[in-house]
Amino acid sequence: MNTSLERRTLIGLTLAFAAGMGALALSLYDTTDYLRRTVVAIQAREIAAGFTMQSDPAGLPRTYLGGEISYTLYSPAGEVLWFSDDLKRPRRLRAHPDQMPVRPFRWPSYSGEVINVPAHLADGATLMVAKRDRLERQAIGALLQAKLMQSLAMLVPIGLLAFALMYGMMRWTLRPVQAAARFAQGISPQNVQPIPTAGLPREMLALADAVNMAVENLAQALANEKRLVADAAHELRTPLTVLDLRLQKARAEAAPDWQAIDADMASLRRITGQLLLLARQDRSTGAGEGTSARTPLSRTVREIAASMLPLFEARGRALQVQIVDAVCCQGEPSLLRTAIGNVLENALYHGQGTVSILLSVSADRVCLCIEDQGPGIPGALQESMFTRFQKGSQSSQGAGLGLAITRKILRNAGGDARFVPSAGCAVELCLRAA
């Protein structure tokens, strides 16, 4: 069962109040015993005034202020000299109440119906005086009971005042939290805003920051989804229109151009696949946190180059590979194949001359540079080429998604992609070394 913070606080205060009352009762219980010993010690001092080891014990009174008294005499060395006839054995030698060590956490004790206190004599002996202090016990008990009732009468209004103050402070403390909760209830896809943290208790800031981070991630994911839908609708409109026209024309012709229709379908499948891949990458955690996979980069690059070599040869282009053996990096192998393949396809279809692949390794980074001998991209446009649907030439084939996918894959693996200065056109793919 979920209990409110206010109720938990009030329950805690009630328990603390009950514990305080219990401590007060124990304190009064111990006070009773201490006052009894003190009173009897004063009486023992009066009874033993002028008494010495040589004095006649018969001169000591058997009763004093309504209580029976018995005696035990100890020598200065602590030996028993004599004790009263009404005792079966001598009373134990005890310290005076004023000489007892102070122990603030001593458990309360009860001395029983008889109080045994010492009276120090002039010759160094000690006379232990034991008294059945019924009257003193009753008087002290009545006094402390009256004080207890008086304390209770004071504690009740003070406790109620403390409850009221604590309840008011709790409401005041929780007011910003309740305001933040009401604000959070208003968060929607149309209204995505971080929760205000001004005025929140320090203990709630960590929770508010975590919620705001989650809201920011959700807002980013929602924005990515909206952008994906808008981009897909914009980019697919033209090929779908072209395909529709071709199909309408095919109905009227005896020999439809199936090769063109197949090419249009392949283009649609490619764009759709690229959009889905971008959507999956947008949902990943990014910054290298979403994967712990390890890719043998040297072998992967050789395999990609070997698979694309026939395409280069068909266009009369050369492909040179200069890489170090046994180099590994962080990242999902299938995704890195897509990223590297996109850059090689750009160099094949949009570049010129020989395409070179160079792999370099540093302490914690692995950099793969893919360069062709074409004119390259002007410096002012290089960064924009990594945005979605951005083409170097609007008449070129492709949807303009290859470099955007490449950068997203590499950044999600903890790396990055960028153009680097070169005599031709060079794209550098950097990854974390495994």
C-alpha positions in Angstrom: 0.0 0.0 0.0 1.3 3.4 -1.0 1.4 5.8 2.0 1.6 9.6 1.5 4.6 11.4 2.8 2.4 13.5 5.1 1.0 10.4 6.8 4.5 8.9 7.1 5.7 12.0 8.8 2.8 12.2 11.2 3.3 8.5 12.1 7.0 9.2 12.7 6.2 12.2 14.9 3.7 10.1 16.9 6.3 7.4 17.5 8.8 10.0 18.5 6.3 11.6 20.9 5.6 8.2 22.4 9.3 7.5 22.7 9.7 10.8 24.5 7.0 10.0 26.9 8.6 6.6 27.6 11.9 8.2 28.3 10.2 10.7 30.6 8.6 7.9 32.5 11.9 6.0 32.9 13.6 9.1 34.0 11.0 9.7 36.7 11.2 6.1 37.8 15.0 6.5 38.3 14.5 9.9 40.0 12.3 8.2 42.6 15.0 5.8 43.6 17.7 8.5 43.6 15.5 10.9 45.8 14.8 8.1 48.3 18.6 7.4 48.7 19.3 11.1 49.1 16.6 11.6 51.8 17.7 8.5 53.8 21.4 9.6 53.4 20.5 12.9 55.1 18.7 11.1 57.9 21.6 8.7 58.3 24.0 11.7 58.7 21.9 13.1 61.5 21.5 9.7 63.3 25.3 9.0 63.1 26.3 12.5 64.3 28.9 12.0 67.1 28.9 8.2 66.8 32.3 6.3 66.6 33.5 2.7 66.7 33.8 2.9 70.5 30.2 4.2 71.0 27.5 1.9 72.4 25.2 0.7 69.6 22.3 0.6 72.0 22.2 4.4 71.8 21.2 4.3 68.1 17.4 4.6 67.4 15.5 1.6 66.1 13.0 3.8 64.3 13.3 7.2 62.7 10.5 9.3 61.2 8.1 6.4 61.0 10.5 3.8 59.5 12.4 0.8 61.1 16.2 1.2 61.0 19.0 -1.4 61.1 22.8 -0.8 61.2 26.0 -2.4 60.1 29.4 -0.9 61.2 32.5 -1.2 59.0 36.0 -0.4 60.0 38.2 2.0 58.0 39.7 -1.1 56.3 36.2 -2.2 55.2 35.8 -5.1 57.7 32.5 -5.8 59.4 32.7 -4.8 63.2 29.0 -5.6 64.1 25.5 -5.4 62.7 22.0 -5.1 64.3 20.3 -8.1 65.9 17.4 -7.9 63.5 19.7 -8.6 60.6 20.6 -12.2 59.6 23.7 -10.9 57.8 25.4 -7.5 57.5 24.3 -5.0 55.0 26.6 -4.5 52.0 29.0 -1.5 52.1 27.7 1.0 49.6 28.9 4.4 48.4 27.2 7.6 49.3 24.7 8.8 46.6 26.8 11.9 46.0 29.8 9.8 45.5 28.3 7.4 42.9 29.7 7.8 39.4 27.5 9.6 36.9 26.3 7.3 34.1 23.9 9.2 31.8 22.8 6.0 30.1 22.5 3.8 33.2 19.4 1.7 33.1 16.9 2.7 35.9 17.0 0.5 39.0 14.8 0.0 42.0 16.3 -0.3 45.5 13.4 -2.2 47.0 11.5 -1.3 50.1 14.7 -0.8 52.2 17.3 1.9 51.5 20.8 1.1 52.6 23.1 4.2 52.7 26.5 4.9 54.4 27.2 7.5 57.1 31.0 8.3 57.4 32.1 8.6 61.1 34.8 10.9 62.4 37.2 8.1 63.1 37.1 6.8 59.5 34.6 4.0 60.1 31.4 3.7 58.1 28.0 3.1 59.5 25.6 1.6 57.1 22.0 2.7 57.9 19.2 0.7 56.3 15.7 2.1 56.6 12.3 1.0 55.5 11.2 4.4 54.0 7.5 3.8 53.5 6.5 7.4 54.3 9.3 8.9 52.2 8.5 6.6 49.3 4.8 7.7 49.4 5.7 11.4 49.6 8.2 11.2 46.7 5.8 9.1 44.6 3.0 11.6 45.1 5.3 14.5 44.2 6.6 12.9 41.1 3.1 11.8 40.0 2.0 15.4 40.3 4.9 16.6 38.3 4.2 13.9 35.7 0.6 15.0 35.4 1.8 18.6 35.1 4.3 17.6 32.4 1.6 15.7 30.5 -0.7 18.7 30.7 2.1 20.8 29.2 3.1 18.2 26.6 -0.3 17.7 25.1 -0.7 21.3 23.8 3.0 21.5 23.0 2.7 18.2 21.0 -0.4 19.4 19.2 1.4 22.6 18.4 4.4 20.6 17.1 2.1 18.5 15.0 0.4 21.6 13.5 3.8 23.2 12.8 5.2 20.0 11.2 2.0 19.5 9.2 2.2 23.1 7.9 5.9 22.7 7.1 5.2 19.4 5.3 2.5 21.1 3.2 4.8 24.0 2.5 7.6 21.6 1.5 5.4 19.4 -0.7 3.7 22.4 -2.5 6.5 22.6 -5.2 6.4 18.8 -5.6 2.6 18.9 -6.1 3.0 21.7 -8.5 5.6 19.7 -10.4 3.2 16.7 -10.5 0.4 18.8 -11.9 2.8 20.2 -14.5 3.9 16.6 -15.4 0.2 15.6 -15.9 0.0 18.3 -18.6 2.9 16.8 -20.7 1.7 15.4 -24.0 3.0 14.9 -27.5 1.8 18.4 -28.3 3.3 19.9 -25.1 6.6 18.4 -24.3 8.4 20.6 -21.7 10.8 19.8 -18.8 9.4 19.9 -15.3 10.5 23.2 -13.5 12.9 22.4 -10.7 12.8 25.9 -9.0 11.7 25.5 -5.4 11.9 21.7 -5.3 13.5 20.2 -2.2 17.1 19.1 -2.7 16.1 15.5 -2.2 13.7 15.7 -5.1 16.0 17.3 -7.6 17.6 14.0 -8.6 14.2 12.5 -9.4 13.1 15.7 -11.3 16.3 15.7 -13.3 15.9 12.0 -14.2 12.3 12.7 -15.3 13.4 15.7 -17.4 16.1 13.6 -19.0 13.5 11.0 -19.9 11.1 13.6 -21.2 13.9 15.1 -23.3 14.7 11.7 -24.8 11.0 11.0 -25.5 10.7 14.5 -27.1 13.8 13.7 -29.3 12.4 10.3 -30.2 9.0 11.9 -31.1 10.7 14.6 -33.2 12.7 11.9 -35.0 9.5 10.0 -35.7 7.7 13.1 -37.0 10.7 14.0 -39.2 10.9 10.4 -40.5 7.2 10.4 -41.4 7.6 13.8 -43.1 10.7 12.9 -44.9 9.3 9.6 -46.0 6.1 11.3 -47.3 8.2 13.9 -49.1 10.7 11.5 -50.6 8.4 8.7 -51.6 5.8 11.0 -53.3 7.8 11.3 -56.5 8.8 7.6 -57.0 5.3 6.5 -56.1 3.9 8.9 -58.7 6.3 7.7 -61.3 5.5 4.1 -60.6 1.8 4.8 -60.7 2.2 6.4 -64.1 4.2 3.5 -65.4 1.6 1.1 -64.2 -1.2 3.1 -65.9 0.8 3.1 -69.1 1.5 -0.6 -68.8 -2.3 -1.3 -68.8 -2.6 0.4 -72.2 0.5 -1.1 -73.8 0.8 -4.6 -75.2 4.5 -4.9 -74.0 4.9 -3.0 -70.7 8.4 -1.8 -69.8 8.9 -4.2 -66.9 12.6 -3.4 -66.6 11.7 0.3 -65.7 9.0 -0.9 -63.4 11.4 -3.3 -61.6 13.9 -0.4 -61.3 11.3 1.8 -59.8 10.3 -0.9 -57.3 13.9 -1.5 -56.4 14.4 2.2 -55.8 11.3 2.2 -53.5 12.6 -0.8 -51.6 15.9 0.8 -51.2 14.5 4.1 -49.9 12.1 2.3 -47.6 14.9 0.1 -46.2 17.1 3.2 -45.6 14.3 5.0 -43.8 13.7 2.0 -41.6 17.4 1.8 -40.8 17.5 5.5 -39.9 14.4 5.0 -37.6 16.1 2.1 -35.8 19.3 4.2 -35.4 17.3 7.1 -34.1 15.8 4.9 -31.4 19.2 3.6 -30.3 21.0 5.1 -27.3 23.9 6.7 -29.2 27.3 7.7 -28.0 28.6 4.2 -28.1 26.4 3.1 -25.2 24.0 1.0 -27.2 26.4 -1.7 -28.3 29.1 -3.9 -26.9 29.7 -5.7 -30.1 33.2 -6.1 -31.6 33.9 -6.0 -35.3 37.1 -7.4 -37.1 37.4 -4.3 -39.2 40.4 -5.4 -41.3 38.6 -8.5 -42.5 35.2 -6.7 -42.9 36.8 -4.0 -45.1 38.4 -6.6 -47.3 35.1 -8.5 -47.7 33.2 -5.3 -48.7 35.9 -4.3 -51.2 35.9 -7.8 -52.7 32.1 -7.8 -53.0 32.1 -4.4 -54.8 35.1 -5.0 -57.0 33.0 -6.2 -59.9 31.0 -3.0 -59.8 34.2 -0.9 -60.0 35.6 -3.1 -62.8 32.3 -2.7 -64.8 32.7 1.1 -64.7 36.4 0.9 -65.5 37.4 2.2 -62.0 40.3 1.0 -59.8 39.9 0.1 -56.1 43.0 0.1 -53.9 43.0 -1.3 -50.3 45.8 -0.5 -47.9 44.9 -1.6 -44.4 46.6 -3.1 -41.3 45.8 -6.7 -40.4 44.0 -7.8 -37.3 42.4 -4.4 -36.5 39.2 -4.6 -34.4 36.7 -1.9 -33.4 33.5 -1.4 -31.5 30.3 -1.6 -33.3 27.8 -4.0 -34.8 29.4 -5.8 -37.8 26.3 -5.7 -40.0 25.7 -2.0 -39.4 29.3 -1.1 -40.0 29.1 -3.0 -43.3 26.2 -0.8 -44.3 28.1 2.4 -43.3 31.3 1.5 -45.1 29.3 0.3 -48.1 27.4 3.6 -48.4 30.6 5.6 -48.6 32.1 3.2 -51.2 28.9 3.4 -53.3 29.1 7.2 -53.1 32.7 7.1 -54.3 31.7 4.7 -57.1 28.6 6.4 -58.4 29.5 10.1 -57.7 33.3 10.2 -57.6 36.0 9.8 -60.3 39.2 7.9 -60.8 40.8 5.5 -58.4 39.2 4.9 -55.0 41.6 4.3 -52.1 40.8 2.7 -48.8 43.4 3.5 -46.0 43.2 2.2 -42.5 45.1 3.9 -39.6 45.3 2.9 -35.9 46.0 5.1 -32.9 45.9 4.4 -29.2 42.1 4.2 -28.9 40.8 5.2 -32.3 40.6 3.4 -35.7 40.2 5.6 -38.7 39.2 4.4 -42.2 39.7 6.9 -45.0 37.9 6.4 -48.3 39.1 8.7 -51.1 38.4 9.2 -54.8 39.9 11.5 -57.4 36.8 13.5 -58.0 36.4 17.3 -57.4 34.9 16.7 -54.0 32.4 18.7 -52.0 32.9 22.4 -51.3 33.9 23.1 -47.7 30.7 25.1 -47.0 28.5 22.2 -48.1 30.4 19.3 -46.5 28.5 19.2 -43.2 25.1 19.5 -44.9 25.9 16.3 -46.9 25.3 14.3 -43.8 21.7 15.5 -43.4 18.8 13.4 -44.8 17.9 13.7 -48.4 20.8 16.0 -49.2 22.4 15.4 -52.6 25.4 16.9 -54.2 23.3 17.1 -57.4 19.5 16.8 -57.4 19.7 14.9 -60.7 21.9 12.1 -59.3 20.5 8.8 -58.5 19.8 7.8 -54.9 17.7 9.4 -52.1 20.5 11.3 -50.3 20.3 9.0 -47.2 23.6 7.2 -47.5 25.9 9.6 -45.6 23.2 10.4 -43.0 22.9 6.7 -42.3 26.6 6.3 -42.1 27.1 9.1 -39.6 24.2 7.9 -37.4 25.6 4.3 -37.3 29.1 5.5 -36.4 28.0 8.0 -33.8 25.8 5.3 -32.1 29.0 3.1 -32.1 31.0 5.9 -30.4 32.7 7.2 -33.6 31.9 9.8 -36.3 32.1 10.4 -40.0 33.4 13.6 -41.7 35.0 15.0 -44.9 38.7 15.6 -44.6 41.0 17.9 -46.7 42.2 16.0 -49.7 43.2 16.6 -53.4 40.1 14.7 -54.3 37.1 13.7 -52.2 37.9 12.0 -48.9 35.5 10.7 -46.2 37.0 9.6 -42.8 35.2 7.1 -40.6 36.5 7.0 -37.1 35.6 4.3 -34.5 36.6 3.2 -31.1 39.3 0.6 -31.0 38.3 -2.7 -29.4 
